[in-house]
């Protein structure tokens, strides 16, 4: 049986980190003129997912933790929107964005 000693032990945080890493790798190949547009938006939303999970865990109150999990869920929805749009405008392929 595994014990959770800190936020890095949370599987959801680990998956969030995997998503953020994949998004960084994906956007590395976007056109340079998107560096301060779509690239920045995707990376910011992706990093927000594990960051909010970690911050919520650190608050040590259930209500605060749930609030930060809800923020992370909002970031997931935002990221999904950016990825769908990047595919629709030809910055990436649908198969590239299925993380």
C-alpha positions in Angstrom: 0.0 0.0 0.0 1.4 3.4 -1.0 1.3 6.4 1.3 1.0 10.0 0.3 3.7 12.0 1.9 3.5 15.1 -0.3 1.8 16.3 -3.5 4.4 14.5 -5.7 2.9 11.2 -4.5 -0.5 12.1 -5.9 -1.1 10.2 -9.2 -3.3 13.1 -10.5 -0.3 15.5 -10.0 2.0 13.1 -11.8 -0.4 12.9 -14.7 -0.7 16.7 -14.7 3.0 16.9 -15.0 3.0 14.4 -17.9 0.4 16.6 -19.7 2.4 19.7 -19.1 5.6 18.1 -20.4 3.8 16.8 -23.6 2.4 20.3 -24.2 5.9 21.8 -23.9 7.2 19.3 -26.4 4.2 19.8 -28.8 4.5 23.6 -28.8 8.2 23.5 -29.4 7.4 22.9 -33.1 4.8 25.7 -33.4 5.7 28.6 -35.7 7.8 31.3 -34.0 5.0 33.9 -34.6 2.9 31.9 -32.1 5.4 32.1 -29.3 3.5 34.8 -27.5 0.1 33.6 -28.7 -1.0 30.0 -28.7 2.3 28.6 -27.4 2.1 30.8 -24.3 -1.6 30.0 -23.7 -1.1 26.3 -24.0 1.9 26.2 -21.8 0.4 28.4 -19.1 -2.8 26.4 -19.0 -0.9 23.1 -18.9 1.4 24.2 -16.1 -1.6 25.5 -14.1 -3.0 21.9 -13.8 -0.3 20.3 -11.6 0.5 23.7 -10.0 -3.0 24.1 -8.7 -3.2 20.5 -7.5 0.1 21.0 -5.6 -1.1 24.3 -4.1 -4.4 22.9 -3.0 -2.7 19.9 -1.4 -0.5 22.3 0.5 -3.4 24.2 2.0 -4.3 21.2 4.2 -8.0 22.0 4.4 -10.5 19.9 2.4 -12.4 23.0 1.3 -9.3 24.7 0.0 -8.1 21.6 -1.6 -11.4 21.1 -3.5 -11.3 24.7 -4.6 -7.9 24.3 -6.1 -8.9 21.0 -7.7 -11.8 22.9 -9.3 -9.3 25.5 -10.6 -7.2 22.7 -12.1 -10.3 21.3 -13.8 -10.9 24.7 -15.3 -7.3 24.8 -16.6 -7.9 21.3 -18.1 -10.9 22.7 -20.0 -9.0 25.8 -21.1 -6.1 23.6 -22.3 -8.4 21.3 -24.2 -9.9 24.4 -25.9 -6.5 25.7 -26.9 -5.4 22.3 -28.2 -8.6 21.8 -30.3 -8.2 25.3 -31.8 -4.5 24.7 -32.5 -5.6 21.6 -34.5 -8.4 23.5 -36.3 -6.1 26.3 -37.5 -3.4 23.8 -38.6 -0.8 24.4 -35.9 -1.0 20.7 -34.9 -2.7 17.5 -35.9 -5.6 15.9 -34.0 -3.3 12.9 -33.2 -0.7 15.2 -31.7 -3.1 16.7 -29.2 -4.6 13.6 -27.7 -2.7 13.5 -24.5 
